[in-house]
Amino acid sequence: MVRKCSHAIVAAVYLLGGLPDAEVEAFARHLDGCPACRVEIEELAPVARLLLASRSHLGGP
């Protein structure tokens, strides 16, 4: 069983490209050693792709 991580909340923002560069790098390093956050990324990735595609389709940035 994978335990929840306090950094998991950052996963959605990370996937949606909303983190500053320094935080992207820090979270990417964190992912290397955190199975809970990797699971969170895997579970959120399909939703993030849909959100990004819909934003693009609607003419968003």
trRosetta pair geometry for C-beta under 8 A, 3 or more apart (Angstrom, degrees):
i j d omega theta_ij theta_ji phi_ij phi_ji
2 35 5.2 -126 -126 117 116 107
2 36 4.9 161 164 -91 106 69
2 39 5.3 129 91 -6 168 153
3 36 5.6 -62 82 -74 54 135
4 8 6.0 -81 -165 3 79 149
4 36 5.7 141 -134 -165 21 141
5 8 4.8 124 66 -36 81 94
5 34 5.4 32 -80 -168 166 128
5 36 4.0 151 -17 84 103 133
5 37 5.2 -53 53 -48 145 90
5 40 7.7 -109 42 -14 104 137
6 9 7.4 -29 173 6 47 104
7 10 5.3 -38 -179 21 71 119
7 11 7.8 97 132 -42 73 82
7 27 7.0 172 176 -126 122 87
7 30 5.6 -101 149 160 168 152
7 34 6.8 -19 61 -175 129 175
7 37 5.7 -21 94 -84 105 132
8 11 5.5 -20 -169 -13 54 120
8 36 6.0 -75 -71 135 119 103
8 37 5.4 -149 -93 -99 69 71
8 40 4.5 172 -149 -69 99 163
9 12 7.5 -47 -180 22 43 99
9 13 7.9 28 137 1 65 110
10 13 5.5 -67 -161 48 53 110
10 14 5.6 60 143 -31 82 108
10 19 7.0 49 -171 -82 102 131
10 23 7.5 -133 -157 168 132 115
10 27 5.5 -141 128 -111 135 134
10 37 7.9 -6 63 -136 96 121
11 14 5.5 -57 -147 35 28 116
11 15 6.3 24 158 -16 65 107
11 27 8.0 174 -88 -174 48 132
11 37 6.0 -175 -76 -157 114 81
11 40 4.2 -146 -48 125 171 119
11 41 5.3 -134 -153 -73 115 66
11 44 5.6 132 130 27 115 152
12 15 5.8 -56 -147 38 31 109
12 16 6.2 17 158 -8 66 113
12 44 5.5 -121 -89 -166 74 151
12 48 6.8 -173 -145 -81 64 110
13 16 5.9 -64 -142 46 28 104
13 18 4.2 -88 -164 70 82 115
13 19 5.5 100 131 -53 103 87
14 18 7.6 -75 -52 49 19 76
14 19 5.5 5 -96 -11 60 133
14 24 6.7 136 -135 -120 85 70
14 27 5.2 -132 -98 120 135 156
14 41 7.4 -51 88 -104 128 103
15 41 6.6 161 -67 -139 115 77
15 44 5.7 -168 -1 117 161 115
15 45 6.2 -147 -134 -101 138 56
15 48 3.8 -77 138 -112 125 167
16 48 5.6 -132 -67 -143 72 104
16 51 6.6 -35 -108 97 109 134
16 52 6.8 -173 -131 -67 67 98
17 52 7.8 85 4 -104 117 123
19 23 4.1 -122 -179 94 112 114
19 24 4.8 149 94 -63 119 74
19 27 6.5 -65 -151 4 176 140
20 23 4.9 83 59 13 77 105
20 24 7.1 -137 97 -13 36 87
21 24 5.5 -52 -147 29 32 115
21 25 6.6 29 158 -15 65 103
22 25 6.0 -55 -154 36 31 110
22 26 6.4 29 150 -17 65 109
23 26 5.4 -53 -142 40 37 112
23 27 6.0 34 158 -18 69 106
24 27 6.1 -59 -146 39 26 105
24 28 6.2 29 154 -22 63 109
25 28 5.7 -54 -146 35 29 114
25 29 6.6 28 155 -17 63 104
26 29 5.9 -55 -153 35 31 110
26 30 6.4 35 148 -22 64 106
27 30 5.2 -50 -147 35 37 117
27 31 6.5 48 151 -28 65 98
27 37 7.8 -150 -170 178 87 147
28 31 5.7 -45 -153 24 32 117
28 32 7.5 46 147 -29 57 93
29 32 5.8 -40 -167 11 40 117
29 33 7.9 2 153 8 62 100
30 33 6.8 -83 -167 49 37 87
30 34 5.5 -1 158 2 78 132
30 37 6.3 24 126 47 102 169
31 34 6.0 -80 -123 49 28 96
31 37 5.4 -118 -107 106 68 121
31 38 5.8 109 -164 -75 88 80
31 41 6.8 25 -126 -25 127 149
34 37 4.1 40 109 19 122 111
34 38 6.5 161 96 -16 66 84
35 38 5.4 -55 -145 37 37 114
35 39 6.3 40 156 -21 69 102
36 39 5.9 -54 -153 34 30 110
36 40 6.5 33 148 -21 63 106
37 40 5.2 -48 -146 35 38 118
37 41 6.4 43 152 -22 66 101
38 41 5.6 -50 -149 34 33 113
38 42 6.5 34 151 -19 64 105
39 42 5.6 -54 -149 37 33 113
39 43 6.2 27 155 -15 66 109
40 43 5.9 -60 -147 40 28 107
40 44 6.0 12 161 -7 66 116
41 44 6.1 -66 -137 46 24 101
41 45 6.0 45 161 -50 63 100
42 45 6.0 -36 -144 3 24 119
44 47 5.5 -67 -162 47 56 110
44 48 5.6 56 144 -26 86 108
45 48 5.6 -56 -141 37 30 112
45 49 6.3 34 159 -22 65 103
46 49 5.7 -52 -150 32 31 113
46 50 6.6 30 153 -17 63 105
47 50 5.7 -55 -152 36 34 111
47 51 6.4 33 152 -18 66 106
48 51 5.7 -54 -146 38 32 111
48 52 6.2 30 156 -16 66 107
49 52 5.9 -58 -146 40 28 108
49 53 6.1 27 156 -18 64 110
50 53 5.7 -57 -144 39 29 111
50 54 6.2 26 158 -18 65 107
51 54 5.9 -56 -145 37 28 107
51 55 6.4 30 155 -20 63 106
52 55 5.7 -53 -147 35 31 112
52 56 6.4 31 154 -17 63 107
53 56 5.7 -56 -149 38 31 112
53 57 6.1 33 152 -21 65 108
54 57 5.4 -52 -142 38 34 115
54 58 6.2 25 158 -12 66 109
55 58 6.0 -62 -146 43 27 104
55 60 3.8 -68 -177 57 85 136
55 61 7.5 -37 160 56 118 50
56 59 7.9 54 179 -62 29 17
56 60 6.7 -76 -67 53 28 83
